[in-house]
């Protein structure tokens, strides 16, 4: 690749010798959810996947919780510097543990393809919007790049924050799958999008801070900085658009309709 060799320590893990398998996975995923899946379900009733959804979402709560706790345990709550933590390229046991956590984070993004596959089998077409498809198609690729070329140090801030937020996101989906008797208590749905926006803002500010104040000894990778800043900006824009359309636009429409329904005062 033009970027040069990736970190040889993580190249030993499955799927990490080349980005091409991940690109292939995302391509197959896109073809399935846009063509094969809808064609297969066209004349079929939606599948009832309630029990599978509960197990799947709670499983991802556990995976993301494990990732979050280990990033904190082996780095951000113990030895990492918030000013700028260089990527440890040694075979130090702690550095190798962080590499393992980074790899699990990447694998979790492959598992999350199932989010959309489940929507297809349940015929929840309204859920398969541009943001959802773009996000689940590109994140496995960007996760592979980030993990492959920067498995540690400052470059783990995005996986850390993302995994923390995904704990709450999949907890919500897992509880929602239990049925209407639980769903009525899940008033905090819209705050999940707010957390996503906060995530991208935090990552953007963190990397801007690195660019301005990190010492030269931190050895920042221009590629990793651009990758993280680019994702933060693009996803912030997409999630903000989704938030405004989902939670702000209806209220404006309601006010407009209410105003139209008020009879005019007769002259």
C-alpha positions as CSV (number, residue, x, y, z in Angstrom):
1,X,0.0,0.0,0.0
2,X,1.1,3.6,-0.5
3,X,1.0,4.1,3.3
4,X,3.8,1.5,3.7
5,X,3.7,-1.6,5.9
6,X,1.2,-1.7,8.7
7,X,2.1,-2.6,12.3
8,X,3.7,-6.1,12.1
9,X,2.4,-7.0,15.6
10,X,-1.3,-6.7,14.6
11,X,-0.7,-8.2,11.1
12,X,-0.5,-11.5,12.9
13,X,-4.2,-11.3,13.7
14,X,-6.9,-12.7,11.4
15,X,-8.0,-10.3,8.5
16,X,-5.2,-7.8,9.3
17,X,-2.7,-8.6,6.5
18,X,-4.6,-6.6,3.9
19,X,-7.6,-4.2,3.8
20,X,-9.0,-6.0,0.7
21,X,-11.0,-8.6,2.6
22,X,-12.7,-5.8,4.6
23,X,-13.5,-3.9,1.4
24,X,-14.9,-7.1,0.0
25,X,-17.1,-7.6,3.1
26,X,-18.5,-4.1,2.8
27,X,-19.1,-4.5,-0.9
28,X,-21.0,-7.8,-0.3
29,X,-22.9,-6.2,2.6
30,X,-24.0,-3.3,0.4
31,X,-25.1,-5.6,-2.5
32,X,-27.1,-7.7,0.0
33,X,-28.9,-4.9,1.7
34,X,-29.7,-3.0,-1.5
35,X,-30.4,-5.8,-3.9
36,X,-30.4,-9.4,-2.7
37,X,-32.1,-8.9,0.6
38,X,-35.0,-6.7,-0.6
39,X,-35.6,-9.0,-3.5
40,X,-35.6,-12.1,-1.2
41,X,-38.1,-10.4,1.2
42,X,-40.3,-8.8,-1.5
43,X,-43.1,-11.3,-1.2
44,X,-42.4,-12.6,2.3
45,X,-43.8,-11.6,5.7
46,X,-41.3,-9.9,8.0
47,X,-39.4,-12.3,10.2
48,X,-40.0,-12.2,13.9
49,X,-36.4,-11.9,15.2
50,X,-37.3,-10.6,18.7
51,X,-35.3,-13.2,20.7
52,X,-32.3,-13.0,18.4
53,X,-32.3,-9.2,18.6
54,X,-32.2,-9.3,22.4
55,X,-29.3,-11.7,22.5
56,X,-27.5,-9.9,19.7
57,X,-27.8,-6.5,21.3
58,X,-26.9,-7.7,24.8
59,X,-23.9,-9.5,23.3
60,X,-22.7,-6.2,21.7
61,X,-23.2,-4.4,25.0
62,X,-20.8,-6.9,26.6
63,X,-18.2,-6.6,23.7
64,X,-18.2,-2.8,23.8
65,X,-18.1,-2.8,27.5
66,X,-15.1,-5.0,27.5
67,X,-13.4,-2.8,24.9
68,X,-14.1,0.3,26.9
69,X,-12.9,-1.1,30.2
70,X,-9.7,-2.5,28.8
71,X,-8.8,0.8,27.0
72,X,-9.3,2.5,30.3
73,X,-7.5,-0.2,32.4
74,X,-4.4,-0.4,30.2
75,X,-4.2,3.1,29.0
76,X,-6.5,6.1,29.6
77,X,-7.0,5.7,33.3
78,X,-3.6,4.5,34.2
79,X,-0.5,5.3,32.1
80,X,-1.7,7.3,29.1
81,X,-1.1,11.0,28.9
82,X,-4.0,13.1,27.7
83,X,-1.6,15.7,26.3
84,X,-0.4,13.1,23.8
85,X,0.4,9.4,24.2
86,X,2.8,8.1,21.6
87,X,1.9,4.8,19.9
88,X,4.0,2.1,21.7
89,X,5.6,0.0,19.0
90,X,7.4,-2.4,21.4
91,X,6.4,-5.8,22.5
92,X,5.7,-4.6,26.0
93,X,2.8,-6.8,27.5
94,X,0.6,-3.7,28.0
95,X,1.2,-2.5,24.4
96,X,0.3,-6.0,23.1
97,X,-2.8,-6.1,25.2
98,X,-3.9,-2.7,23.7
99,X,-3.3,-4.2,20.2
100,X,-5.6,-7.1,21.2
101,X,-8.3,-4.7,22.3
102,X,-7.9,-2.7,19.0
103,X,-8.4,-5.9,17.0
104,X,-11.6,-6.8,18.9
105,X,-12.9,-3.3,18.2
106,X,-12.3,-3.8,14.5
107,X,-14.1,-7.2,14.6
108,X,-17.0,-5.6,16.4
109,X,-17.5,-3.4,13.4
110,X,-17.8,-6.5,11.2
111,X,-20.4,-8.0,13.5
112,X,-22.4,-4.8,13.3
113,X,-23.2,-5.5,9.7
114,X,-26.0,-7.6,11.3
115,X,-27.7,-4.4,12.4
116,X,-28.8,-3.8,8.8
117,X,-29.3,-7.4,7.9
118,X,-31.8,-7.7,10.7
119,X,-33.6,-4.6,9.4
120,X,-33.8,-6.2,5.9
121,X,-35.3,-9.5,7.3
122,X,-37.8,-7.5,9.4
123,X,-38.6,-5.3,6.4
124,X,-37.8,-2.1,8.4
125,X,-36.9,-0.2,5.2
126,X,-37.3,3.2,6.8
127,X,-34.4,2.4,9.1
128,X,-32.1,1.7,6.2
129,X,-31.4,5.3,5.4
130,X,-28.3,6.9,3.9
131,X,-26.7,7.6,7.2
132,X,-27.1,4.0,8.4
133,X,-25.9,2.4,5.1
134,X,-22.9,4.8,4.8
135,X,-21.9,4.3,8.4
136,X,-22.0,0.5,8.4
137,X,-20.3,0.3,5.0
138,X,-17.4,2.6,5.7
139,X,-16.7,2.1,9.4
140,X,-15.2,-1.4,9.1
141,X,-12.8,-0.1,6.5
142,X,-11.8,3.0,8.5
143,X,-11.5,0.9,11.6
144,X,-9.2,-1.5,9.8
145,X,-7.0,1.4,8.7
146,X,-6.9,3.0,12.1
147,X,-6.2,-0.3,13.9
148,X,-3.7,-1.5,11.4
149,X,-1.6,1.7,11.3
150,X,-2.1,3.0,14.8
151,X,-3.0,0.2,17.3
152,X,-2.3,2.2,20.5
153,X,-1.6,5.5,22.1
154,X,-3.5,8.6,21.0
155,X,-5.1,6.7,18.2
156,X,-7.3,4.7,20.6
157,X,-9.3,7.7,21.7
158,X,-11.9,7.2,18.8
159,X,-12.4,3.5,19.6
160,X,-12.6,4.2,23.3
161,X,-15.3,6.9,23.0
162,X,-17.1,5.0,20.2
163,X,-17.3,1.7,22.3
164,X,-18.5,3.6,25.4
165,X,-21.4,5.1,23.4
166,X,-22.2,1.8,21.7
167,X,-22.7,0.2,25.2
168,X,-25.6,2.5,25.7
169,X,-26.8,2.3,22.1
170,X,-27.0,-1.5,22.1
171,X,-28.5,-1.5,25.6
172,X,-31.3,0.7,24.3
173,X,-31.9,-1.6,21.3
174,X,-31.7,-4.7,23.5
175,X,-34.3,-3.3,25.9
176,X,-36.5,-2.1,23.0
177,X,-36.5,-5.6,21.6
178,X,-38.2,-6.9,24.7
179,X,-41.5,-5.3,23.6
180,X,-43.9,-2.4,24.2
181,X,-44.0,-3.0,28.0
182,X,-40.4,-1.9,28.1
183,X,-40.3,0.5,25.3
184,X,-42.5,3.0,27.1
185,X,-39.7,3.5,29.6
186,X,-37.1,4.2,27.0
187,X,-37.5,8.0,26.9
188,X,-33.8,8.6,26.3
189,X,-33.7,7.4,22.7
190,X,-33.0,10.9,21.2
191,X,-30.1,11.4,23.6
192,X,-28.2,8.6,21.9
193,X,-27.8,10.8,18.8
194,X,-26.7,13.6,21.1
195,X,-24.1,11.3,22.5
196,X,-22.9,10.5,18.9
197,X,-22.6,14.2,18.2
198,X,-20.7,14.7,21.4
199,X,-18.4,11.8,20.4
200,X,-17.4,13.4,17.1
201,X,-17.0,16.8,18.7
202,X,-14.7,15.4,21.4
203,X,-12.6,13.5,18.9
204,X,-12.3,16.5,16.6
205,X,-11.2,18.7,19.5
206,X,-8.8,16.1,20.8
207,X,-7.0,15.8,17.4
208,X,-7.0,19.5,16.9
209,X,-5.4,19.8,20.3
210,X,-2.8,17.2,19.3
211,X,-2.0,19.1,16.1
212,X,-1.5,22.4,18.0
213,X,0.1,21.3,21.3
214,X,1.5,17.7,21.0
215,X,5.3,17.6,21.4
216,X,7.4,16.3,18.5
217,X,8.2,13.2,20.6
218,X,4.6,12.1,20.2
219,X,5.4,11.2,16.5
220,X,1.9,12.0,15.2
221,X,1.0,10.2,12.0
222,X,-0.5,12.7,9.5
223,X,-2.5,9.9,8.0
224,X,-4.1,8.9,11.3
225,X,-4.8,12.5,12.2
226,X,-6.5,13.2,8.8
227,X,-8.4,9.9,9.1
228,X,-9.8,10.7,12.5
229,X,-10.5,14.4,11.8
230,X,-12.2,13.5,8.5
231,X,-14.4,10.9,10.2
232,X,-15.3,13.3,13.0
233,X,-16.3,16.1,10.6
234,X,-18.2,13.8,8.1
235,X,-20.1,11.8,10.7
236,X,-20.9,14.9,12.8
237,X,-22.5,16.4,9.7
238,X,-24.5,13.3,8.9
239,X,-25.7,12.7,12.5
240,X,-26.6,16.3,12.9
241,X,-28.7,16.2,9.8
242,X,-30.4,13.0,11.1
243,X,-31.0,14.6,14.5
244,X,-32.6,17.7,13.1
245,X,-34.8,15.7,10.7
246,X,-35.8,13.2,13.4
247,X,-36.3,15.4,16.5
248,X,-36.5,19.0,15.4
249,X,-38.3,19.0,12.1
250,X,-41.5,17.3,13.3
251,X,-42.0,20.0,16.1
252,X,-41.7,22.7,13.5
253,X,-44.2,21.0,11.3
254,X,-46.6,20.5,14.2
255,X,-46.4,24.2,15.1
256,X,-47.0,25.1,11.5
257,X,-50.0,22.8,11.3
258,X,-51.4,24.1,14.6
259,X,-51.1,27.7,13.3
260,X,-52.9,26.7,10.1
261,X,-55.7,25.1,12.1
262,X,-56.5,28.3,14.1
263,X,-59.4,30.1,12.5
264,X,-58.7,33.6,11.3
265,X,-60.4,36.4,13.2
266,X,-63.3,37.7,11.2
267,X,-63.0,41.4,10.2
